[in-house]
Amino acid sequence: MKKVKKKRIPKFRNEDAERDFWASHDSTEYIDWSEAKNVTMPKLKPTLKTISIRLPEIMIEELKLVANKRDVPYQSLMKIFLAERVEQELRK
């Protein structure tokens, strides 16, 4: 199969200019995605979003007890529990 020559990606003044460019251009004209590789970026921190959730007071107290036994903050324990369950559900 013959390689199709891709367009050259321009130099951008700043991230806003780059963002505007990619919002209005097809990346497949510039990048051969068939050659893309999966990479892990362990130092990237996920974007966090604050949410509000109403829980029964007894559940919060029980979470605090379990968290105290594990020596972690109860909100961190909640994130651990949620992440484990989400992963479990996605594997089904």
N, CA, C and O atoms as CSV, one atom per row, in Angstrom:
chain,resi,resn,atom,element,x,y,z
A,1,MET,N,N,0.842,-1.183,0.000
A,1,MET,CA,C,0.000,0.000,0.000
A,1,MET,C,C,0.889,1.249,0.000
A,1,MET,O,O,1.835,1.343,0.781
A,2,LYS,N,N,0.588,2.175,-0.853
A,2,LYS,CA,C,1.376,3.399,-0.991
A,2,LYS,C,C,1.047,4.387,0.118
A,2,LYS,O,O,-0.117,4.607,0.453
A,3,LYS,N,N,2.107,4.983,0.683
A,3,LYS,CA,C,1.916,5.994,1.723
A,3,LYS,C,C,1.442,7.299,1.100
A,3,LYS,O,O,1.977,7.758,0.091
A,4,VAL,N,N,0.431,7.883,1.720
A,4,VAL,CA,C,-0.075,9.173,1.269
A,4,VAL,C,C,0.668,10.243,2.056
A,4,VAL,O,O,0.749,10.191,3.283
A,5,LYS,N,N,1.213,11.219,1.323
A,5,LYS,CA,C,1.949,12.296,1.990
A,5,LYS,C,C,0.974,13.160,2.789
A,5,LYS,O,O,-0.056,13.603,2.281
A,6,LYS,N,N,1.326,13.382,4.043
A,6,LYS,CA,C,0.482,14.181,4.936
A,6,LYS,C,C,0.909,15.642,4.889
A,6,LYS,O,O,2.055,15.967,4.576
A,7,LYS,N,N,-0.043,16.511,5.207
A,7,LYS,CA,C,0.260,17.943,5.296
A,7,LYS,C,C,1.142,18.197,6.510
A,7,LYS,O,O,1.109,17.451,7.489
A,8,ARG,N,N,1.926,19.257,6.426
A,8,ARG,CA,C,2.793,19.639,7.535
A,8,ARG,C,C,1.990,20.392,8.594
A,8,ARG,O,O,1.228,21.302,8.270
A,9,ILE,N,N,2.164,20.009,9.861
A,9,ILE,CA,C,1.476,20.690,10.963
A,9,ILE,C,C,2.131,22.055,11.160
A,9,ILE,O,O,3.349,22.135,11.320
A,10,PRO,N,N,1.345,23.123,11.150
A,10,PRO,CA,C,1.938,24.457,11.314
A,10,PRO,C,C,2.451,24.701,12.732
A,10,PRO,O,O,2.086,23.994,13.672
A,11,LYS,N,N,3.296,25.707,12.863
A,11,LYS,CA,C,3.748,26.162,14.180
A,11,LYS,C,C,2.660,27.084,14.733
A,11,LYS,O,O,2.073,27.875,13.995
A,12,PHE,N,N,2.400,26.976,16.026
A,12,PHE,CA,C,1.327,27.766,16.636
A,12,PHE,C,C,1.902,28.805,17.590
A,12,PHE,O,O,2.897,28.555,18.271
A,13,ARG,N,N,1.265,29.976,17.634
A,13,ARG,CA,C,1.695,31.056,18.537
A,13,ARG,C,C,1.501,30.660,19.999
A,13,ARG,O,O,2.314,30.987,20.863
A,14,ASN,N,N,0.386,29.935,20.255
A,14,ASN,CA,C,0.046,29.569,21.623
A,14,ASN,C,C,-0.969,28.426,21.583
A,14,ASN,O,O,-1.381,27.988,20.509
A,15,GLU,N,N,-1.360,27.956,22.745
A,15,GLU,CA,C,-2.309,26.838,22.817
A,15,GLU,C,C,-3.679,27.211,22.261
A,15,GLU,O,O,-4.352,26.368,21.668
A,16,ASP,N,N,-4.096,28.449,22.440
A,16,ASP,CA,C,-5.393,28.878,21.905
A,16,ASP,C,C,-5.406,28.768,20.382
A,16,ASP,O,O,-6.382,28.299,19.798
A,17,ALA,N,N,-4.319,29.202,19.742
A,17,ALA,CA,C,-4.231,29.126,18.284
A,17,ALA,C,C,-4.247,27.665,17.827
A,17,ALA,O,O,-4.889,27.331,16.831
A,18,GLU,N,N,-3.549,26.808,18.546
A,18,GLU,CA,C,-3.541,25.386,18.200
A,18,GLU,C,C,-4.928,24.772,18.391
A,18,GLU,O,O,-5.396,24.004,17.550
A,19,ARG,N,N,-5.571,25.112,19.485
A,19,ARG,CA,C,-6.917,24.600,19.762
A,19,ARG,C,C,-7.884,25.020,18.652
A,19,ARG,O,O,-8.683,24.206,18.187
A,20,ASP,N,N,-7.816,26.289,18.225
A,20,ASP,CA,C,-8.677,26.786,17.144
A,20,ASP,C,C,-8.399,26.040,15.839
A,20,ASP,O,O,-9.317,25.696,15.094
A,21,PHE,N,N,-7.117,25.799,15.581
A,21,PHE,CA,C,-6.733,25.096,14.354
A,21,PHE,C,C,-7.345,23.699,14.322
A,21,PHE,O,O,-7.986,23.324,13.340
A,22,TRP,N,N,-7.148,22.922,15.400
A,22,TRP,CA,C,-7.627,21.538,15.401
A,22,TRP,C,C,-9.151,21.451,15.473
A,22,TRP,O,O,-9.732,20.436,15.089
A,23,ALA,N,N,-9.787,22.489,15.953
A,23,ALA,CA,C,-11.258,22.506,15.980
A,23,ALA,C,C,-11.834,22.657,14.575
A,23,ALA,O,O,-12.989,22.311,14.330
A,24,SER,N,N,-11.031,23.171,13.665
A,24,SER,CA,C,-11.540,23.419,12.308
A,24,SER,C,C,-10.817,22.618,11.220
A,24,SER,O,O,-11.075,22.831,10.036
A,25,HIS,N,N,-9.916,21.697,11.599
A,25,HIS,CA,C,-9.186,20.895,10.622
A,25,HIS,C,C,-9.274,19.408,10.974
A,25,HIS,O,O,-9.380,19.043,12.144
A,26,ASP,N,N,-9.230,18.574,9.965
A,26,ASP,CA,C,-9.266,17.123,10.139
A,26,ASP,C,C,-7.848,16.615,10.390
A,26,ASP,O,O,-6.974,16.757,9.535
A,27,SER,N,N,-7.624,16.027,11.555
A,27,SER,CA,C,-6.273,15.580,11.922
A,27,SER,C,C,-5.740,14.491,10.999
A,27,SER,O,O,-4.526,14.326,10.877
A,28,THR,N,N,-6.633,13.745,10.345
A,28,THR,CA,C,-6.162,12.660,9.463
A,28,THR,C,C,-5.442,13.195,8.227
A,28,THR,O,O,-4.737,12.446,7.550
A,29,GLU,N,N,-5.611,14.476,7.931
A,29,GLU,CA,C,-4.867,15.087,6.827
A,29,GLU,C,C,-3.421,15.394,7.241
A,29,GLU,O,O,-2.571,15.666,6.393
A,30,TYR,N,N,-3.153,15.348,8.541
A,30,TYR,CA,C,-1.844,15.730,9.064
A,30,TYR,C,C,-1.114,14.586,9.769
A,30,TYR,O,O,0.113,14.595,9.867
A,31,ILE,N,N,-1.864,13.611,10.253
A,31,ILE,CA,C,-1.278,12.551,11.075
A,31,ILE,C,C,-1.746,11.198,10.568
A,31,ILE,O,O,-2.928,11.009,10.283
A,32,ASP,N,N,-0.813,10.254,10.454
A,32,ASP,CA,C,-1.164,8.886,10.067
A,32,ASP,C,C,-1.464,8.118,11.356
A,32,ASP,O,O,-0.557,7.596,12.004
A,33,TRP,N,N,-2.744,8.056,11.716
A,33,TRP,CA,C,-3.136,7.444,12.984
A,33,TRP,C,C,-2.892,5.937,13.004
A,33,TRP,O,O,-2.887,5.337,14.078
A,34,SER,N,N,-2.688,5.310,11.843
A,34,SER,CA,C,-2.407,3.869,11.822
A,34,SER,C,C,-1.050,3.566,12.446
A,34,SER,O,O,-0.791,2.432,12.848
A,35,GLU,N,N,-0.193,4.564,12.528
A,35,GLU,CA,C,1.121,4.390,13.147
A,35,GLU,C,C,1.144,4.813,14.616
A,35,GLU,O,O,2.188,4.757,15.265
A,36,ALA,N,N,0.003,5.231,15.132
A,36,ALA,CA,C,-0.068,5.697,16.524
A,36,ALA,C,C,0.160,4.526,17.480
A,36,ALA,O,O,-0.197,3.387,17.182
A,37,LYS,N,N,0.752,4.823,18.615
A,37,LYS,CA,C,0.995,3.825,19.652
A,37,LYS,C,C,0.340,4.283,20.951
A,37,LYS,O,O,0.285,5.479,21.239
A,38,ASN,N,N,-0.156,3.327,21.731
A,38,ASN,CA,C,-0.690,3.651,23.050
A,38,ASN,C,C,0.466,3.960,23.983
A,38,ASN,O,O,1.477,3.258,23.981
A,39,VAL,N,N,0.322,4.995,24.771
A,39,VAL,CA,C,1.343,5.349,25.751
A,39,VAL,C,C,0.683,5.584,27.098
A,39,VAL,O,O,-0.498,5.921,27.176
A,40,THR,N,N,1.453,5.402,28.147
A,40,THR,CA,C,0.995,5.690,29.494
A,40,THR,C,C,1.737,6.919,29.987
A,40,THR,O,O,2.954,7.024,29.838
A,41,MET,N,N,1.004,7.835,30.566
A,41,MET,CA,C,1.606,9.054,31.107
A,41,MET,C,C,1.308,9.097,32.604
A,41,MET,O,O,0.365,9.758,33.040
A,42,PRO,N,N,2.118,8.388,33.384
A,42,PRO,CA,C,1.812,8.229,34.805
A,42,PRO,C,C,1.878,9.510,35.624
A,42,PRO,O,O,1.295,9.567,36.706
A,43,LYS,N,N,2.560,10.528,35.147
A,43,LYS,CA,C,2.687,11.747,35.943
A,43,LYS,C,C,1.541,12.725,35.718
A,43,LYS,O,O,1.443,13.744,36.401
A,44,LEU,N,N,0.666,12.409,34.749
A,44,LEU,CA,C,-0.495,13.275,34.533
A,44,LEU,C,C,-1.504,13.051,35.642
A,44,LEU,O,O,-1.803,11.915,36.008
A,45,LYS,N,N,-2.014,14.121,36.158
A,45,LYS,CA,C,-3.032,14.013,37.195
A,45,LYS,C,C,-4.394,14.169,36.535
A,45,LYS,O,O,-4.598,15.077,35.729
A,46,PRO,N,N,-5.329,13.280,36.880
A,46,PRO,CA,C,-6.644,13.403,36.259
A,46,PRO,C,C,-7.351,14.688,36.698
A,46,PRO,O,O,-7.155,15.176,37.811
A,47,THR,N,N,-8.158,15.207,35.815
A,47,THR,CA,C,-8.955,16.376,36.149
A,47,THR,C,C,-9.997,15.967,37.186
A,47,THR,O,O,-10.693,14.966,37.022
A,48,LEU,N,N,-10.092,16.736,38.229
A,48,LEU,CA,C,-11.051,16.433,39.288
A,48,LEU,C,C,-12.241,17.374,39.194
A,48,LEU,O,O,-12.113,18.536,38.807
A,49,LYS,N,N,-13.389,16.848,39.553
A,49,LYS,CA,C,-14.600,17.667,39.581
A,49,LYS,C,C,-15.276,17.437,40.921
A,49,LYS,O,O,-15.480,16.294,41.331
A,50,THR,N,N,-15.615,18.498,41.590
A,50,THR,CA,C,-16.297,18.407,42.864
A,50,THR,C,C,-17.768,18.114,42.618
A,50,THR,O,O,-18.410,18.736,41.772
A,51,ILE,N,N,-18.289,17.151,43.376
A,51,ILE,CA,C,-19.717,16.839,43.288
A,51,ILE,C,C,-20.306,16.875,44.689
A,51,ILE,O,O,-19.591,16.846,45.691
A,52,SER,N,N,-21.606,16.937,44.725
A,52,SER,CA,C,-22.328,16.888,45.985
A,52,SER,C,C,-23.111,15.589,46.011
A,52,SER,O,O,-23.754,15.235,45.023
A,53,ILE,N,N,-23.065,14.884,47.113
A,53,ILE,CA,C,-23.813,13.635,47.230
A,53,ILE,C,C,-24.423,13.578,48.624
A,53,ILE,O,O,-23.763,13.876,49.618
A,54,ARG,N,N,-25.670,13.197,48.678
A,54,ARG,CA,C,-26.346,13.084,49.970
A,54,ARG,C,C,-26.295,11.627,50.411
A,54,ARG,O,O,-26.736,10.730,49.692
A,55,LEU,N,N,-25.754,11.409,51.593
A,55,LEU,CA,C,-25.671,10.065,52.159
A,55,LEU,C,C,-26.287,10.072,53.545
A,55,LEU,O,O,-26.263,11.089,54.238
A,56,PRO,N,N,-26.835,8.946,53.945
A,56,PRO,CA,C,-27.344,8.871,55.317
A,56,PRO,C,C,-26.192,9.099,56.306
A,56,PRO,O,O,-25.071,8.638,56.091
A,57,GLU,N,N,-26.490,9.813,57.382
A,57,GLU,CA,C,-25.448,10.115,58.370
A,57,GLU,C,C,-24.794,8.856,58.912
A,57,GLU,O,O,-23.584,8.834,59.134
A,58,ILE,N,N,-25.582,7.803,59.127
A,58,ILE,CA,C,-25.013,6.567,59.661
A,58,ILE,C,C,-23.986,5.978,58.701
A,58,ILE,O,O,-22.971,5.429,59.131
A,59,MET,N,N,-24.253,6.092,57.384
A,59,MET,CA,C,-23.306,5.575,56.391
A,59,MET,C,C,-21.989,6.346,56.450
A,59,MET,O,O,-20.911,5.758,56.359
A,60,ILE,N,N,-22.087,7.657,56.602
A,60,ILE,CA,C,-20.879,8.480,56.706
A,60,ILE,C,C,-20.088,8.091,57.953
A,60,ILE,O,O,-18.864,7.965,57.904
A,61,GLU,N,N,-20.791,7.902,59.069
A,61,GLU,CA,C,-20.101,7.506,60.301
A,61,GLU,C,C,-19.426,6.141,60.142
A,61,GLU,O,O,-18.310,5.934,60.617
A,62,GLU,N,N,-20.109,5.218,59.473
A,62,GLU,CA,C,-19.520,3.896,59.248
A,62,GLU,C,C,-18.314,3.980,58.304
A,62,GLU,O,O,-17.314,3.291,58.500
A,63,LEU,N,N,-18.421,4.822,57.292
A,63,LEU,CA,C,-17.283,5.039,56.391
A,63,LEU,C,C,-16.087,5.606,57.151
A,63,LEU,O,O,-14.945,5.207,56.924
A,64,LYS,N,N,-16.364,6.531,58.046
A,64,LYS,CA,C,-15.283,7.116,58.845
A,64,LYS,C,C,-14.618,6.066,59.730
A,64,LYS,O,O,-13.401,6.089,59.914
A,65,LEU,N,N,-15.414,5.143,60.279
A,65,LEU,CA,C,-14.842,4.068,61.098
A,65,LEU,C,C,-13.931,3.165,60.271
A,65,LEU,O,O,-12.813,2.848,60.679
A,66,VAL,N,N,-14.427,2.756,59.105
A,66,VAL,CA,C,-13.617,1.893,58.231
A,66,VAL,C,C,-12.359,2.636,57.773
A,66,VAL,O,O,-11.266,2.070,57.766
A,67,ALA,N,N,-12.516,3.893,57.397
A,67,ALA,CA,C,-11.373,4.695,56.943
A,67,ALA,C,C,-10.339,4.840,58.052
A,67,ALA,O,O,-9.137,4.770,57.800
A,68,ASN,N,N,-10.809,5.042,59.279
A,68,ASN,CA,C,-9.897,5.177,60.413
A,68,ASN,C,C,-9.088,3.890,60.610
A,68,ASN,O,O,-7.891,3.945,60.892
A,69,LYS,N,N,-9.744,2.728,60.461
A,69,LYS,CA,C,-9.045,1.438,60.588
A,69,LYS,C,C,-7.975,1.284,59.509
A,69,LYS,O,O,-6.930,0.673,59.736
A,70,ARG,N,N,-8.251,1.847,58.336
A,70,ARG,CA,C,-7.300,1.748,57.216
A,70,ARG,C,C,-6.320,2.917,57.182
A,70,ARG,O,O,-5.415,2.961,56.347
A,71,ASP,N,N,-6.511,3.852,58.091
A,71,ASP,CA,C,-5.644,5.030,58.200
A,71,ASP,C,C,-5.640,5.865,56.912
A,71,ASP,O,O,-4.591,6.290,56.429
A,72,VAL,N,N,-6.846,6.085,56.374
A,72,VAL,CA,C,-7.005,6.953,55.206
A,72,VAL,C,C,-8.182,7.888,55.467
A,72,VAL,O,O,-9.075,7.551,56.245
A,73,PRO,N,N,-8.198,9.050,54.833
A,73,PRO,CA,C,-9.364,9.926,54.968
A,73,PRO,C,C,-10.608,9.246,54.385
A,73,PRO,O,O,-10.509,8.506,53.406
A,74,TYR,N,N,-11.753,9.490,54.972
A,74,TYR,CA,C,-12.958,8.780,54.534
A,74,TYR,C,C,-13.348,9.121,53.098
A,74,TYR,O,O,-13.888,8.271,52.390
A,75,GLN,N,N,-13.084,10.351,52.660
A,75,GLN,CA,C,-13.417,10.697,51.272
A,75,GLN,C,C,-12.520,9.947,50.293
A,75,GLN,O,O,-12.960,9.574,49.205
A,76,SER,N,N,-11.270,9.729,50.675
A,76,SER,CA,C,-10.364,8.932,49.837
A,76,SER,C,C,-10.842,7.492,49.776
A,76,SER,O,O,-10.791,6.859,48.722
A,77,LEU,N,N,-11.304,6.979,50.899
A,77,LEU,CA,C,-11.833,5.616,50.935
A,77,LEU,C,C,-13.060,5.495,50.023
A,77,LEU,O,O,-13.226,4.489,49.334
A,78,MET,N,N,-13.903,6.507,50.022
A,78,MET,CA,C,-15.064,6.500,49.140
A,78,MET,C,C,-14.622,6.431,47.674
A,78,MET,O,O,-15.218,5.700,46.883
A,79,LYS,N,N,-13.583,7.186,47.310
A,79,LYS,CA,C,-13.079,7.152,45.938
A,79,LYS,C,C,-12.541,5.770,45.589
A,79,LYS,O,O,-12.752,5.275,44.482
A,80,ILE,N,N,-11.844,5.149,46.542
A,80,ILE,CA,C,-11.320,3.800,46.325
A,80,ILE,C,C,-12.471,2.830,46.085
A,80,ILE,O,O,-12.446,2.058,45.126
A,81,PHE,N,N,-13.476,2.868,46.952
A,81,PHE,CA,C,-14.631,1.978,46.812
A,81,PHE,C,C,-15.337,2.194,45.468
A,81,PHE,O,O,-15.689,1.233,44.784
A,82,LEU,N,N,-15.536,3.453,45.103
A,82,LEU,CA,C,-16.203,3.753,43.833
A,82,LEU,C,C,-15.386,3.258,42.643
A,82,LEU,O,O,-15.933,2.663,41.715
A,83,ALA,N,N,-14.075,3.504,42.670
A,83,ALA,CA,C,-13.216,3.081,41.566
A,83,ALA,C,C,-13.241,1.563,41.414
A,83,ALA,O,O,-13.309,1.050,40.297
A,84,GLU,N,N,-13.186,0.841,42.544
A,84,GLU,CA,C,-13.227,-0.625,42.495
A,84,GLU,C,C,-14.538,-1.104,41.887
A,84,GLU,O,O,-14.540,-2.010,41.054
A,85,ARG,N,N,-15.649,-0.507,42.293
A,85,ARG,CA,C,-16.947,-0.947,41.801
A,85,ARG,C,C,-17.139,-0.601,40.321
A,85,ARG,O,O,-17.683,-1.402,39.561
A,86,VAL,N,N,-16.701,0.571,39.920
A,86,VAL,CA,C,-16.817,0.963,38.517
A,86,VAL,C,C,-16.011,-0.008,37.651
A,86,VAL,O,O,-16.483,-0.454,36.605
A,87,GLU,N,N,-14.801,-0.329,38.090
A,87,GLU,CA,C,-13.963,-1.269,37.333
A,87,GLU,C,C,-14.647,-2.631,37.243
A,87,GLU,O,O,-14.661,-3.258,36.184
A,88,GLN,N,N,-15.211,-3.080,38.357
A,88,GLN,CA,C,-15.921,-4.351,38.395
A,88,GLN,C,C,-17.107,-4.346,37.406
A,88,GLN,O,O,-17.307,-5.314,36.673
A,89,GLU,N,N,-17.871,-3.276,37.393
A,89,GLU,CA,C,-19.027,-3.184,36.499
A,89,GLU,C,C,-18.603,-3.147,35.033
A,89,GLU,O,O,-19.274,-3.723,34.176
A,90,LEU,N,N,-17.495,-2.472,34.745
A,90,LEU,CA,C,-17.028,-2.379,33.371
A,90,LEU,C,C,-16.514,-3.710,32.852
A,90,LEU,O,O,-16.552,-3.955,31.646
A,91,ARG,N,N,-16.034,-4.572,33.737
A,91,ARG,CA,C,-15.534,-5.896,33.332
A,91,ARG,C,C,-16.653,-6.860,33.007
A,91,ARG,O,O,-16.407,-7.880,32.363
A,92,LYS,N,N,-17.873,-6.576,33.428
A,92,LYS,CA,C,-19.012,-7.482,33.195
A,92,LYS,C,C,-19.346,-7.570,31.725
A,92,LYS,O,O,-20.274,-8.284,31.344
